[in-house]
């Protein structure tokens, strides 16, 4: 026997109370519009295609949960998601205009798989509850050469558009040469078009170099020193795994020292494996699997 639910009728659902860590039964009322908004949010957050609503088994799944749930077309879904984006953007505009604290920004250039360049600008601030907040305020296509002047013009235009050009605290960039020019131009523009107090300490601390970019360079320099050894170890592993004879030889020598920590043992073992491979090659015995010589391990 089925029970029909009247529109607006309260129902019961079982959910877990996170604060008390208990399961409770609470009343709820089905809201079709709220369910649609959650569907749109799921599409955005999980990067589902707009035409997921036209997938056969997805539609069957939704209908099995609630046969009366309206399935929107991909065109309608795209339109509704854009409307949600514009509404949130307007609220963020109003919020930035209503607050008085300062903002920090990060800016980086991205290249898409269509070989088009985009500038991503993220704003960071601490709200009234002392919580760190951040929002991507623009992801804009940048045409032409990425000179410092071009980057500074694009960034300054975005800051003016979001009403925060007079409340900037710092800008974080990587160490590209064009960024050095861009920062100098941005500081000059802010000094010329904003008040004298718009920059902290007259902009001396405005440019913050990206720590992640610096650490990336440090790691790359370090890896460049040990890359030959790492490559030898990698090729040794491939050679040993591909040859039963070499695997047996490795098992015999594993008590010599720590294979992971003692590089000298590895080099010595590699030399021994090379000699034995040469002996095997001189004989007419055929062994399945690649040898170290075939992998170029000993071409030092």
N, C-alpha and C positions, 0 to 999 in steps of 0.2 A: 504494500500500500504506500503510495507516494503522497507526500504532503506538499502542497503548493504554498510558496512563500509570497505573501502579499507585499507589494512595493512599499518600502518604508518600515517593514516589520523587523523588529529586533530578533536576533538569533544568538545562539551561544557558541563559543569557541573555546578550545583548550589551548593555553599558551603557558610558557615558562616565565616566571617572575625572576628576572636577573638579579634584582637586589636581595631578595629573600631566598633565592635558589629553590623555589617550590613551584609546582604546577598548579595553575588556577584556572577556573572556568569564568570567563568574562562575557558580557553581552556585546554584540556588535551589530551594525547595520550595514548591509551591502551597499556600496556606493560605486556605481558604474563608472562615473567620471574619474574617481580616485583610482580605480583599477586600471583604467586606460592610461592615466598619467604614470603609474608604476610600470606599465608595459613600455611606454616611451622612454622612461628613465633606464630601464633594463637594456633597451636597444642602444642607448647612448653609452652607458657605462661598460657594457661588454662588447661594444663595437659590432653588434649584429647588423646585417644588411637590412635596408628598409623593407625589402620584399620578403622578410621572414614571415610576415602575416599571410603570404600566399603559399608558403610551404605546406604541402598536403598533411603531413603528420603533425606539424605544429598546430594546424587548424583543428585536427581531430583531437589533439590533446586538450586544447582550450575548450572545445565543445563538450568533451567528456567531463570537464570540471563544472562548466555552466553553459548549457545549450543556448541560452539567450544572450551570451556575451557577444557584443558587436565586433566583428573582425573588419578592421580598416584596411584600405588599400595602401600600397607603398607610397602613392602620391599624397594621400591624406596624412599618413604617418610622418612623412618628411615635412609637410606643412605644419603639423602640430608641434613637432620637435623644434622647428625654427621659431615658432611663436613662443615656446617655452624659453628658448635661448634669448630672444629679444626681450622678453619680460624680465628675466634674471639680469640681463645687461642693464636695463633701465633702473632696476633696483640698486644695482651696484653703482651706477652713476649717481643716484640720489644719495647713497650712503657715503661715497667719497666727498660729495659736496657738503655733507652735514658734519663731518668729523674734522678735528683740528690737528691730529697727530701727523707725524712724518712717515714717509714711505721710502723703502729701499727697492731697487729694481735689479733684475738680472736680464741680460740680453744675449742672445746667441743666434747664429745663422744656421739654417738647416737646408739641405738639398733633397728634394723629393726624387722619386724614381722616374719622374718625367724630366729630371734635370732642371728643375726650377728652384730658385732660391727663395727662402722665406725667413723672415725675422720673427723670432718668438720673444715676447716681452712678458715677464712675470713680475708682479708687484707683491712685496712682502711688508707686513706691518704687525704691530702688536695691538690688539683690541683693548677695550675697556676692562675686560676680564683677565688681562695679562696672558692671553693666549696668542701664539704665533699664527698668523693667517697668511695665505698667499692665493693669488688668483692670476691666471693667464689672461691678460687684458687685451692682447692682440696677437694674431698669427697672420702676418701680412706678407704678401708677395713683394719682393724687392727686385726691380728690374735694373738692368745695366750693371756697370762695374761696382763692386762693393768697396768703394773708397771710403776713407774716414769721413769725408764731407757728406757722402750719400747716407751713411749709417747715422750720423748725428742729426741730419735733417729729418730722417724717418722717425727716429726715437723722440726728438723734441716735439714733433707734430703729434705723436701719440700721447705724450704726457700732457700737452695742452688740451687735447681732446678729452682726456679723463679728468681735467681740473686738478691735477696734482703737480703741475710744473713748479709751483711756488712752495711746495712742501716736500721736496726731494731730500733724502738724507744721504744715500749712497747709491752707486751703480757698480755692479759686479760684472766684470768681463774677463775673458781669457787674455793671453799675452800676444795676440796677433798684432802686427804692426799697424794695421788699419784701425784697430781699436784705440791705440794710443792717440791717433789724430782725432778720432771721434770723441773721446773724452774731453780733450782740450776744447773742441768746438762746442760741445754740449755745455761745458762750464761757462764759456764765453757767452753763449746764447742765454743761459739762465741769469747771468749777471746783467746782461743788457736789457732783457725783457721783464725781469722780476725785480722784486725789491732787494735792498742791500742785505737783508737778513734771510733771504731765501736759501742760502747755502751756509752750512755749518763751517765755521773757521775759514770763511772765504773760499771754500771748495778744496782745501788742502787734502782732506780725507775723503773726498767724494769718490775717487776711483779706488775700488777694492778689487785686487787681483784674485781670480778664481783659484781657491786652494786645491780643488780637485784637478784642475788643469796642471798646476804646478806638480802635484804628486804624481800625475800621469807621466809627466816628463821625467821625473826622478826615477819612476819605475822602468820606463823605457830605457833610460841610460844604464840602469843597473842590469836589465836583461840583456842589453847589447854586449855586456862584458862576459856573461856566462852563457850566451846563446850557443856557441860552438859545443860546449860541454853538454848542454841540455839536448841538442840535436843528436849528439853521439849516443846519449842514454836512450833517447827515443828510438833511434835506429837499432840499438842493441836489443831493446825490448821486442821490436818487430821481428828481428832476426831470430831471437830465441824462441818466440812463440810460433814461428813458422818452420822450425826444424826440430825434430825429435832428438837428434844427436846433440844439438846445442842445448836443448832443455835438460838432457841428462847431465851434460857437462856443468851446467849451472847448478844443478842439485848437488853435484859432488863438491863444488867450491863454495857453497853458501855458508859453510862454517868458517871460512877464512876471515870474514869480518862482516860488518853491517853493509849489505848491498845498497841500502838506501843512503846511508850517511857517509860511506867511505868511497870517495870517487877514485882513489888510487887502485882499490881492489877491482872496481868496475873496468878501469882502463887496462889493468893487467889481465883480467878475464877476457876482455875484448880481444887483446892481442893473442891470447892462447886460442880463442875460438877461431881467429883468422888463420892461424897456423894449421889447426886441425881441419878447417875447411879446405885449405890448399891441399892438404894430404888427401882428403876425400876426393877432391877434384882431379888429382893426379891419378888416382885409381879409377877403375871403370865402374865403381859402385854408384848407383843412382839413389839419391835420397829425395823423397817427396818434400816439397815446401821450399821457399826461397832461402838463399844463403845470405850472409852478411855482405859478401862481395856484390851480389846482385842489387842490394839496397844502397850501395855506395857508402856503407858505414865507415869503411877504413880509408876512404879518400880524404886524408887529413892534410 
